[in-house]
Amino acid sequence: IVQDLKIQPDNIRFLIENYYSPSTGKTYSGSRPDGYEGEYGPGIKSLIIGLKFCCNVSEPAIRDFLTYHGVHISDSSISRHLTQNIDSFHDEKDEIILSGLKSTTYQQMDDTGARVNGRQCYSQILCNPHYTAFQTTTHKDRLSIIRLVLGPHALQFEFNDEAFKLLQIFNLSIEIISYLKKNCAELVLSEEELDKYLRLLPTRNKSIKTIYRRIKEASGIAWYHNQKDWPVIDILLTDDAPQFDHIAHNHALCWIHAGRSLKKLHPLSPAIQGLLYRKIQSFWEYYHLLAEFKERPLTEKGNVLEQRFDEIFNVKTGYNALDEKLKVIYRNKGKLLQVHSNPQIPLHNNESELGARVQVRKRDVSLHTVTPKGTKAQDTFLSLKETARKLGVNFFEY
């Protein structure tokens, strides 16, 4: 059997009937079949999207490919097909996020750099084994993360008990917390309404912008956890970046990232090198024991593993750099051992790391997007493409 492929133009001439109505004084025209609006048919339109986002082909290369095969098309036409009249795809992305959030008890997140018209931005990746969603943000703070996990819903701010507890965790002064309790307690505010209260804060602190952000983070998280219109993430699996703290009800950490911190040490002394080597071996032996526990989550095994965790990480070796790394790992014990109470979650964050790699490969070919519309289109089509891949759907056919 010899496989081959024929690529040739398929130009169609449509004869559109026109009717004049004397009663209305208007002329009515027939319509073309769906997909044939404009100068190009659905084959070319879907090929442009497929080449751009599935095969990671640049727009000039797409134009060359089509031109070589007898299609007369300009760069601007290709750009329009990628960014205009695609609201149905944006809606589908929102539905994917909604279905994905409902599909498992945990979600995974990561971010990587993305440039928009020369400006440094961040591509946020939200995923689980059933979907991947991309969202480009100008910052990688908690507010950006909350807006991402809310899908199409606008973020609001609620000052309930959880919000005031978070304000204490974020180390805001008693004076500021008292002002908010007096003026905002039990209120649900839009961002514009909240800004009016923030401008009257009783502080002259130089870091006022940070204070504003902390207040919005605390009240935004409290509202997100309390609202009923959108699924709230129960367990969020990430690396140890601080912006992921407090977003979900429970926060789990990636073991691969924890192990990577030990590999970054490069002692010169042979004795210390041997000490580090043995500690890294103990780390990965423990990791494999956790993997076995995931397959057969018995309570007795969990108790033994928790005790073993203390023996490995709550120690002082005499090598200060290593001791600092071990102290961080031990401090994150509750987040690293989420698998004890939730054996369904992975031990690593590879799912979102692979999503970040997709964005990096796209950045290698097309350094940056230029317009907000183009950025949104890229986020949407990458989300659809990666979700289709996970679900075994042919992206070109879709």
VOGU-3710 file (C-alpha; in Angstrom, 3 decimals, decimal comma):
1> ivqdlkiqpd> 0,000/0,000/0,000  1,459/3,343/-1,078  0,038/6,431/0,603  -0,108/9,758/-1,216  -1,848/13,090/-0,831  -3,459/15,324/-3,451  -3,646/19,054/-2,739  -5,393/21,055/-5,436  -7,662/24,114/-5,654  -11,405/23,545/-5,453
11> nirflienyy> -12,981/26,776/-6,707  -16,769/26,958/-6,590  -18,993/29,429/-8,437  -22,219/30,065/-6,553  -25,300/31,245/-8,429  -27,356/33,269/-5,953  -31,009/33,749/-6,809  -32,534/37,195/-6,288  -36,224/37,916/-5,786  -38,004/41,236/-5,829
21> spstgktysg> -41,046/41,689/-3,574  -43,473/44,350/-4,851  -45,321/44,346/-1,509  -42,212/45,326/0,469  -40,286/47,061/-2,295  -37,172/45,030/-1,390  -34,945/42,490/-3,133  -34,133/39,237/-1,331  -31,095/37,076/-2,099  -30,419/33,426/-1,395
31> srpdgyegey> -27,605/32,526/0,977  -24,522/30,374/0,492  -24,018/27,142/2,441  -22,526/27,460/5,932  -18,772/27,990/5,889  -18,642/29,599/2,454  -19,073/33,191/3,610  -16,468/35,553/2,172  -13,846/34,650/-0,446  -12,696/31,319/1,009
41> gpgiksliig> -14,372/28,027/1,804  -14,282/25,976/5,017  -11,371/23,852/3,776  -9,001/26,825/3,565  -10,340/28,410/6,751  -9,839/25,266/8,822  -6,451/24,572/7,194  -5,198/28,032/8,217  -6,209/27,419/11,855  -4,815/23,883/11,815
51> lkfccnvsep> -1,454/24,876/10,355  -1,096/27,839/12,730  -1,990/26,182/16,014  -1,693/22,426/15,484  1,420/22,389/13,291  2,928/25,630/14,679  3,458/27,168/11,219  4,064/30,914/10,967  1,598/33,089/9,042  4,087/33,962/6,230
61> airdfltyhg> 4,765/30,229/5,781  1,014/29,521/5,649  0,658/32,122/2,910  3,542/30,549/0,954  2,005/27,078/1,300  -1,394/28,233/0,029  0,113/30,343/-2,753  2,189/27,411/-4,017  -1,044/25,439/-4,396  -2,921/28,076/-6,373
71> vhisdssisr> -4,738/29,985/-3,617  -4,629/33,779/-3,930  -4,525/35,092/-0,373  -2,834/37,932/1,507  -1,192/38,101/4,929  -4,041/40,272/6,232  -6,651/37,734/5,073  -4,855/34,956/6,940  -4,686/37,121/10,054  -8,416/37,899/9,828
81> hltqnidsfh> -9,325/34,219/9,596  -7,305/33,560/12,761  -8,728/36,383/14,851  -12,154/37,490/13,558  -15,606/35,870/13,705  -14,428/33,201/16,160  -16,750/33,908/19,087  -18,075/30,341/18,941  -14,538/29,076/19,619  -14,147/31,456/22,576
91> dekdeiilsg> -17,465/30,188/23,959  -16,301/26,611/23,561  -13,131/27,369/25,505  -15,257/28,680/28,397  -17,325/25,480/28,275  -14,143/23,395/28,265  -12,915/25,124/31,440  -16,297/24,598/33,106  -16,399/20,895/32,169  -12,734/20,456/33,110
101> lksttyqqmd> -13,234/21,951/36,560  -16,115/19,533/37,134  -14,282/16,484/35,792  -11,819/15,908/38,670  -11,379/16,942/42,301  -7,983/18,469/41,523  -6,528/20,875/38,956  -2,942/21,648/37,966  -1,395/25,018/37,159  1,850/26,478/35,865
111> dtgarvngrq> 2,983/29,538/33,924  5,605/30,508/31,386  6,682/33,701/29,654  4,674/35,128/26,745  5,262/38,364/24,854  2,485/40,633/23,617  3,617/43,368/21,217  7,083/43,301/22,769  5,829/43,431/26,355  6,631/40,661/28,833
121> cysqilcnph> 3,460/38,815/29,872  2,672/35,352/31,223  0,848/32,375/29,802  -1,114/30,668/32,588  -1,890/26,966/32,118  -4,862/25,375/33,902  -5,381/21,671/33,274  -6,068/18,117/34,345  -5,893/14,855/32,324  -9,046/15,821/30,379
131> ytafqttthk> -8,317/19,376/29,211  -5,779/22,212/29,022  -6,686/25,910/29,069  -4,333/28,811/28,299  -4,751/32,425/29,403  -2,275/35,266/28,825  -2,023/37,753/31,703  0,048/40,883/32,269  0,991/39,732/35,790  1,395/36,415/37,555
141> drlsiirlvl> -0,152/37,338/40,893  -3,065/35,826/42,800  -5,614/38,149/41,217  -4,616/36,931/37,755  -4,901/33,317/38,910  -8,360/33,870/40,429  -9,612/35,552/37,250  -8,351/32,593/35,232  -10,070/29,929/37,340  -13,326/31,941/37,202
151> gphalqfefn> -13,589/31,493/33,430  -15,986/34,079/31,920  -17,209/35,363/35,305  -16,155/38,784/36,570  -14,261/38,787/39,863  -15,990/40,353/42,867  -14,769/41,045/46,396  -16,383/39,836/49,632  -15,420/40,812/53,178  -16,442/37,802/55,246
161> deafkllqif> -14,593/35,924/58,013  -12,304/34,170/55,522  -11,291/37,493/53,983  -10,279/38,949/57,356  -8,318/35,788/58,244  -6,418/36,104/54,964  -5,704/39,775/55,666  -4,020/38,699/58,909  -2,032/36,011/57,060  -0,961/38,688/54,559
171> nlsieiisyl> 0,355/40,775/57,503  -1,834/43,838/57,059  -1,892/46,233/60,002  -4,586/46,126/62,692  -5,530/49,692/61,732  -6,324/48,727/58,127  -8,190/45,550/59,114  -10,274/47,530/61,615  -11,154/50,106/58,957  -12,287/47,345/56,563
181> kkncaelvls> -14,315/45,599/59,283  -16,056/48,856/60,113  -16,831/49,899/56,525  -16,894/46,738/54,392  -17,889/43,794/56,640  -20,296/41,380/54,877  -20,291/43,489/51,694  -19,829/42,083/48,174  -18,268/44,745/45,954  -17,208/45,196/42,351
191> eeeldkylrl> -13,619/46,320/41,783  -14,760/49,874/41,053  -16,774/49,999/44,295  -13,877/48,540/46,302  -11,455/51,133/44,914  -13,581/53,893/46,454  -13,072/52,389/49,924  -9,366/51,762/49,313  -8,713/55,407/48,484  -9,873/56,276/52,023
201> lptrnksikt> -7,569/53,790/53,790  -6,018/55,260/56,969  -2,407/54,763/55,913  0,470/56,684/54,359  2,582/53,604/53,833  4,914/53,855/50,843  3,896/50,346/49,746  0,255/51,359/49,336  -0,041/49,504/46,010  0,988/46,276/47,727
211> iyrrikeasg> -1,601/46,892/50,457  -4,304/47,481/47,824  -3,316/44,239/46,082  -3,348/42,204/49,301  -6,821/43,491/50,188  -8,137/42,607/46,732  -6,510/39,169/46,889  -8,005/38,351/50,285  -11,521/39,572/49,473  -11,373/38,131/45,940
221> iawyhnqkdw> -10,406/34,672/47,225  -13,140/34,850/49,880  -15,761/35,712/47,249  -14,504/32,989/44,876  -14,740/30,336/47,606  -18,226/31,504/48,620  -19,880/31,982/45,189  -22,143/29,246/43,768  -22,186/30,025/40,032  -18,854/28,421/39,102
231> pvidilltdd> -16,977/25,329/40,361  -14,436/26,035/43,109  -11,175/24,083/42,916  -10,843/21,657/45,820  -7,159/20,720/45,322  -4,664/22,735/43,280  -1,367/21,058/42,331  1,458/23,471/41,456  5,109/24,236/42,037  6,098/26,272/45,109
241> apqfdhiahn> 5,407/29,708/43,559  3,693/31,915/46,204  0,883/33,195/43,923  -0,780/29,759/44,011  -1,222/29,784/47,804  -4,800/30,059/49,173  -6,458/29,841/45,726  -8,009/26,400/46,311  -9,342/24,776/49,466  -6,207/22,567/49,500
251> halcwihagr> -2,790/23,166/47,956  -0,596/20,263/46,811  3,016/20,623/45,676  4,971/18,876/42,943  7,610/16,404/44,161  9,694/16,827/41,001  10,144/20,529/41,745  11,108/19,727/45,338  13,715/17,222/44,141  15,042/19,683/41,588
261> slkklhplsp> 16,013/22,050/44,396  18,442/19,433/45,770  20,009/18,845/42,358  20,930/22,525/42,119  23,519/22,100/44,898  27,125/21,605/43,749  29,442/21,096/46,763  33,199/20,871/46,168  34,139/18,566/49,058  33,995/14,836/48,168
271> aiqgllyrki> 32,574/14,067/51,625  29,760/16,585/51,178  29,175/15,335/47,631  28,653/11,843/49,044  26,286/13,213/51,711  24,240/15,050/49,069  24,162/11,968/46,822  22,783/9,799/49,651  20,157/12,396/50,554  18,996/12,627/46,931
281> qsfweyyhll> 18,808/8,819/46,814  16,655/8,861/49,971  14,441/11,498/48,373  13,691/9,387/45,294  13,281/6,194/47,299  10,634/7,992/49,329  9,022/9,267/46,112  8,668/5,674/44,815  7,136/4,609/48,149  4,534/7,366/47,701
291> aefkerplte> 3,840/6,137/44,177  3,198/2,641/45,589  0,915/4,147/48,238  -1,126/5,825/45,489  -1,808/2,388/43,978  -2,795/0,859/47,340  -3,670/3,662/49,795  -3,692/1,849/53,143  -3,881/3,853/56,395  -1,030/1,877/57,982
301> kgnvleqrfd> 1,253/2,679/55,051  0,312/6,349/55,273  1,319/6,538/58,934  4,671/4,874/58,207  5,308/7,238/55,279  4,596/10,296/57,421  7,093/9,111/60,023  9,652/8,363/57,306  9,172/11,891/55,912  10,275/13,365/59,245
311> eifnvktgyn> 13,307/11,075/59,377  14,512/12,177/55,936  13,736/15,883/55,918  13,598/17,033/59,549  17,330/16,590/60,114  20,508/18,635/60,104  23,351/17,305/57,976  25,973/19,949/58,738  25,981/21,133/55,119  24,200/24,474/55,490
321> aldeklkviy> 22,996/24,820/51,896  21,461/21,345/52,011  19,919/21,977/55,423  18,162/25,083/54,071  16,687/23,058/51,205  15,546/20,315/53,580  13,987/22,916/55,874  11,879/24,248/52,972  10,763/20,723/52,037  9,827/19,949/55,641
331> rnkgkllqvh> 7,947/23,228/55,960  5,854/22,145/52,954  5,086/18,741/54,493  1,305/19,208/54,454  1,317/20,239/50,782  3,698/17,488/49,679  1,736/14,794/51,535  -1,690/15,748/50,176  -1,578/12,373/48,449  -2,124/10,698/51,841
341> snpqiplhnn> -5,688/11,983/52,085  -6,205/12,357/48,313  -4,431/9,457/46,563  -6,104/10,369/43,258  -3,842/13,401/42,732  -0,503/13,059/40,863  2,827/13,401/42,627  4,148/15,746/39,960  3,008/18,699/37,893  4,045/17,285/34,507
351> eselgarvqv> 0,577/17,834/33,022  0,854/21,626/33,217  4,593/21,556/32,418  3,710/19,920/29,089  1,141/22,655/28,526  3,800/25,289/29,177  6,042/23,573/26,616  3,337/24,083/23,965  3,429/27,832/24,607  7,242/27,846/24,512
361> rkrdvslhtv> 7,299/26,056/21,135  4,745/28,559/19,817  6,974/31,393/21,082  9,959/29,876/19,245  8,156/30,210/15,897  6,092/33,362/16,499  7,981/35,487/18,991  4,921/37,375/20,180  1,324/38,241/19,465  0,639/41,846/18,540
371> tpkgtkaqdt> -2,963/42,668/19,432  -5,263/41,689/22,336  -7,559/40,022/19,791  -4,679/37,921/18,437  -3,568/37,002/21,958  -7,070/35,874/22,896  -7,337/33,843/19,675  -4,035/32,102/20,395  -5,111/31,231/23,952  -8,415/29,853/22,671
381> flslketark> -7,057/27,737/19,818  -4,168/26,343/21,872  -6,747/25,375/24,517  -8,934/23,659/21,933  -5,996/21,915/20,264  -4,509/20,541/23,488  -7,917/19,464/24,816  -8,699/17,734/21,506  -5,380/15,877/21,738  -6,135/14,669/25,273
391> lgvnffey> -9,613/13,485/24,279  -8,478/11,749/21,082  -10,244/14,226/18,789  -8,692/15,024/15,386  -8,143/18,804/15,507  -8,374/19,226/11,719  -11,682/17,366/11,624  -12,945/19,416/14,569
//
